[in-house]
Amino acid sequence: MRILILSAAISLPLLAACGTTGGVSQYQRDLDALEKTCTQRQGILTPTGLQTGRPETEYACTITGGASRIPPR
């Protein structure tokens, strides 16, 4: 009986920890938002080479079309 109680006491916190990891991480949400705004500006995300844990500094938006300072005629 003691073994059953001890095994339940040990395994329940481990199982509960597995149940909380099913969501999307904050990093992924920030990266998705950054990609959305970059795509709206007609650009693509390119890696900068930095590893900071923040997508804003790890990726730069490279504008691929529609960007010009010359006004249309």
TORKE-125971 format. One record per atom (N, C-alpha, C): residue in three letters; residue number from 1; atom name; x, y, z. Coordinates in steps of 0.001 Angstrom, whole numbers, plus 524288, in hexadecimal, padded with zeros to 5 digits. Example, Ala and Ser with C-alpha at 12.3 -4.5 7.8 and 13.67 -1.06 7.14 Angstrom:
<pamars>
> ala	1	N	83386	7E9C6	81E78 .
> ala	1	CA	8300C	7EE6C	81E78 .
> ala	1	C	83390	7F31C	81E78 .
> ser	2	N	83232	7F736	81BA8 .
> ser	2	CA	83566	7FBDC	81BE4 .
> ser	2	C	83264	8001E	81EBE .
</pamars>
This chain:
<pamars>
> met	1	N	8032D	7FB64	80000 .
> met	1	CA	80000	80000	80000 .
> met	1	C	80367	804EF	80000 .
> arg	2	N	807A8	804C8	802DF .
> arg	2	CA	80B2E	80945	802FB .
> arg	2	C	80D90	80A38	7FD9A .
> ile	3	N	80EBB	80611	7FAE0 .
> ile	3	CA	81118	806A0	7F5B0 .
> ile	3	C	80D4A	80953	7F1FC .
> leu	4	N	80855	807EF	7F245 .
> leu	4	CA	80465	80A5B	7EEFA .
> leu	4	C	803E6	81037	7F024 .
> ile	5	N	803DB	811A2	7F509 .
> ile	5	CA	80369	81722	7F682 .
> ile	5	C	80849	81A25	7F4E7 .
> leu	6	N	80CD8	817DB	7F5B7 .
> leu	6	CA	811AE	81A7E	7F440 .
> leu	6	C	8122E	81B13	7EE59 .
> ser	7	N	810B6	8170D	7EB72 .
> ser	7	CA	8111A	81771	7E5C1 .
> ser	7	C	80D40	81B74	7E3A5 .
> ala	8	N	8089D	81BD6	7E5FA .
> ala	8	CA	804D9	81FCE	7E452 .
> ala	8	C	806DA	8253D	7E5A3 .
> ala	9	N	8093A	825D2	7EA2E .
> ala	9	CA	80B48	82AE6	7EBC9 .
> ala	9	C	80FC6	82CAF	7E848 .
> ile	10	N	812A4	828F9	7E638 .
> ile	10	CA	8170D	82A52	7E2D1 .
> ile	10	C	8153E	82B37	7DD38 .
> ser	11	N	811A2	8280F	7DB44 .
> ser	11	CA	81028	82854	7D5C9 .
> ser	11	C	80C3B	82CA7	7D48C .
> leu	12	N	808DF	82E23	7D81A .
> leu	12	CA	804F8	83222	7D6F1 .
> leu	12	C	80751	83774	7D58F .
> pro	13	N	80B31	83968	7D85F .
> pro	13	CA	80D86	83E67	7D6B2 .
> pro	13	C	8102A	83E09	7D15E .
> leu	14	N	81270	8398F	7D026 .
> leu	14	CA	814F1	838E9	7CB0B .
> leu	14	C	810EB	838EF	7C6AF .
> leu	15	N	80C89	8365E	7C77A .
> leu	15	CA	80870	8364B	7C38F .
> leu	15	C	805E5	83BAC	7C2FB .
> ala	16	N	8055F	83E6F	7C72C .
> ala	16	CA	80318	843A6	7C6EE .
> ala	16	C	8069F	84765	7C3EA .
> ala	17	N	80BB2	846BB	7C45E .
> ala	17	CA	80F58	84A13	7C187 .
> ala	17	C	80EF4	84923	7BBAD .
> cys	18	N	80DEF	84462	7BA14 .
> cys	18	CA	80D6D	8432E	7B484 .
> cys	18	C	80870	84594	7B244 .
> gly	19	N	80485	84630	7B550 .
> gly	19	CA	7FF9B	8484C	7B36D .
> gly	19	C	7FFBF	84E1A	7B264 .
> thr	20	N	80373	850F2	7B489 .
> thr	20	CA	803A0	8569A	7B3E4 .
> thr	20	C	80704	85856	7AF5D .
> thr	21	N	80994	854C6	7AC9F .
> thr	21	CA	80D2B	8564C	7A875 .
> thr	21	C	80AB6	855ED	7A318 .
> gly	22	N	8059E	85589	7A2AA .
> gly	22	CA	80323	854D4	79D9C .
> gly	22	C	8023C	859CD	79A83 .
> gly	23	N	802F7	85E65	79CC2 .
> gly	23	CA	801D8	86346	79A14 .
> gly	23	C	80652	8651D	796A9 .
> val	24	N	80553	86969	793F5 .
> val	24	CA	80945	86BD3	790A1 .
> val	24	C	80CA1	86F6F	793FE .
> ser	25	N	811AD	86F44	79328 .
> ser	25	CA	8153E	87264	79659 .
> ser	25	C	814DF	8782D	794F4 .
> gln	26	N	81691	87B73	79879 .
> gln	26	CA	81699	88118	79795 .
> gln	26	C	81A2D	88273	79306 .
> tyr	27	N	81E88	87FAD	7927A .
> tyr	27	CA	8222C	8809A	78E28 .
> tyr	27	C	81F6E	87FA9	788F6 .
> gln	28	N	81C7A	87B5C	78899 .
> gln	28	CA	819C4	87A1B	783BB .
> gln	28	C	8158D	87E1D	78285 .
> arg	29	N	812C5	87FF3	78684 .
> arg	29	CA	80ECA	883FD	785A6 .
> arg	29	C	81148	8890D	783BD .
> asp	30	N	815B4	88A8B	78607 .
> asp	30	CA	81869	88F47	78452 .
> asp	30	C	81A79	88EAF	77EC1 .
> leu	31	N	81C7B	88A11	77D84 .
> leu	31	CA	81E7C	88913	77843 .
> leu	31	C	81A11	88937	77443 .
> asp	32	N	81596	8870A	7758C .
> asp	32	CA	81114	8872A	77203 .
> asp	32	C	80F42	88CC6	7710D .
> ala	33	N	80F1C	88FF2	77530 .
> ala	33	CA	80D87	8956A	77499 .
> ala	33	C	81178	8986F	77150 .
> leu	34	N	81677	8976A	77218 .
> leu	34	CA	81A8C	89A00	76F13 .
> leu	34	C	81A30	8987A	76957 .
> glu	35	N	8193F	89388	76852 .
> glu	35	CA	818BC	891B6	762EA .
> glu	35	C	813EE	8941A	7604E .
> lys	36	N	80FB4	894A8	7632D .
> lys	36	CA	80AEF	896F1	76104 .
> lys	36	C	80BC7	89C9F	75F71 .
> thr	37	N	80E38	89FAC	762DC .
> thr	37	CA	80F28	8A52A	76193 .
> thr	37	C	8131A	8A5BF	75D28 .
> cys	38	N	816DD	8A250	75D00 .
> cys	38	CA	81AC4	8A285	758CE .
> cys	38	C	81841	8A126	75391 .
> thr	39	N	814DC	89D4E	7537F .
> thr	39	CA	81231	89BC6	74EB2 .
> thr	39	C	80E8D	8A019	74CD6 .
> gln	40	N	80C0D	8A2CC	7506F .
> gln	40	CA	808AD	8A72E	74EFC .
> gln	40	C	80BC6	8AB94	74C71 .
> arg	41	N	810B7	8AC02	74DD2 .
> arg	41	CA	81423	8AFFF	74B8B .
> arg	41	C	816E0	8AE07	746A6 .
> gln	42	N	81527	8A989	74498 .
> gln	42	CA	81760	8A70B	73FF1 .
> gln	42	C	81D18	8A5A2	740BA .
> gly	43	N	81E3F	8A351	7453A .
> gly	43	CA	82391	8A1BB	74660 .
> gly	43	C	823D8	89C10	7480E .
> ile	44	N	8288C	89A45	7490B .
> ile	44	CA	82975	894FB	74B08 .
> ile	44	C	82D24	8955F	74FB7 .
> leu	45	N	82C7A	891CB	75365 .
> leu	45	CA	82FEC	891B6	757F5 .
> leu	45	C	8350E	88F1C	7568A .
> thr	46	N	8394A	89190	757FB .
> thr	46	CA	83E72	88F48	75724 .
> thr	46	C	84152	88F2A	75C58 .
> pro	47	N	8440E	88AE7	75D7A .
> pro	47	CA	846DC	88A86	76277 .
> pro	47	C	84B67	88E5F	762B0 .
> thr	48	N	84C3A	89098	7674C .
> thr	48	CA	8508A	8944B	76802 .
> thr	48	C	85581	8919F	769EA .
> gly	49	N	854F2	88CDA	76BDA .
> gly	49	CA	85972	88A15	76DE7 .
> gly	49	C	859E7	88A60	773D3 .
> leu	50	N	856C6	88DBA	77644 .
> leu	50	CA	856D5	88E2D	77BF6 .
> leu	50	C	8534C	88A06	77E5D .
> gln	51	N	85495	88862	7830B .
> gln	51	CA	85148	884CA	78604 .
> gln	51	C	85045	8873B	78B59 .
> thr	52	N	84BD6	889F3	78BC2 .
> thr	52	CA	84AA5	88CC7	79086 .
> thr	52	C	845CD	88ABE	7934C .
> gly	53	N	842B3	88791	79098 .
> gly	53	CA	83DCA	885CE	792DA .
> gly	53	C	83959	88989	791C1 .
> arg	54	N	83A62	88D8D	78EA5 .
> arg	54	CA	83661	8915D	78D20 .
> arg	54	C	8363D	891B0	7872D .
> pro	55	N	831CD	89068	784C4 .
> pro	55	CA	8318B	89079	77F0D .
> pro	55	C	832A3	895DC	77CAB .
> glu	56	N	83181	89A0C	77F8F .
> glu	56	CA	83264	89F4C	77D74 .
> glu	56	C	8381F	8A04C	77C44 .
> thr	57	N	83B97	89DDD	77F37 .
> thr	57	CA	8412B	89EB2	77E4E .
> thr	57	C	843A6	89A41	77B33 .
> glu	58	N	84107	895D6	77AE6 .
> glu	58	CA	84326	89164	77805 .
> glu	58	C	841C3	8917C	7723B .
> tyr	59	N	83DC1	8946F	770D0 .
> tyr	59	CA	83C03	894B5	76B60 .
> tyr	59	C	83B4E	89A5B	769C3 .
> ala	60	N	83C7B	89B68	764D1 .
> ala	60	CA	83BA3	8A08E	76291 .
> ala	60	C	837DB	89FF8	75E09 .
> cys	61	N	834B2	8A3EE	75D2C .
> cys	61	CA	830F8	8A3E2	758DE .
> cys	61	C	8339D	8A652	7541B .
> thr	62	N	8347D	8A334	75028 .
> thr	62	CA	836CF	8A512	74B54 .
> thr	62	C	8326A	8A621	74777 .
> ile	63	N	831D1	8AB04	745EB .
> ile	63	CA	82DAD	8AC8B	74252 .
> ile	63	C	82F37	8AABF	73CD9 .
> thr	64	N	82BB0	8A7C4	73A5C .
> thr	64	CA	82CED	8A57F	73541 .
> thr	64	C	82A56	8A84E	730BF .
> gly	65	N	82670	8AB70	731BD .
> gly	65	CA	823D9	8AE21	72D71 .
> gly	65	C	82099	8B2A0	72F64 .
> gly	66	N	81FA1	8B64F	72C04 .
> gly	66	CA	81C44	8BAA2	72D59 .
> gly	66	C	81EC6	8BEE0	730A5 .
> ala	67	N	823A6	8BE66	731E0 .
> ala	67	CA	82636	8C253	73527 .
> ala	67	C	8297C	8C5F4	731AF .
> ser	68	N	827D9	8CAC2	7316D .
> ser	68	CA	82AB4	8CE8B	72E61 .
> ser	68	C	829BB	8D3F4	73092 .
> arg	69	N	82DA2	8D741	73063 .
> arg	69	CA	82CFF	8DCAF	7321F .
> arg	69	C	82B64	8E03B	72DA6 .
> ile	70	N	82B7D	8DE1D	728F8 .
> ile	70	CA	829FC	8E12A	72471 .
> ile	70	C	82409	8E131	72418 .
> pro	71	N	82194	8E5B3	7242F .
> pro	71	CA	81BE5	8E5CE	723F3 .
> pro	71	C	819EA	8E3F8	71EA5 .
> pro	72	N	8156A	8E164	71E81 .
> pro	72	CA	81352	8DFAD	71971 .
> pro	72	C	8116F	8E450	7163A .
> arg	73	N	811B1	8E3DE	71111 .
> arg	73	CA	81018	8E82A	70DA3 .
> arg	73	C	80A6B	8E7DF	70C6A .
</pamars>
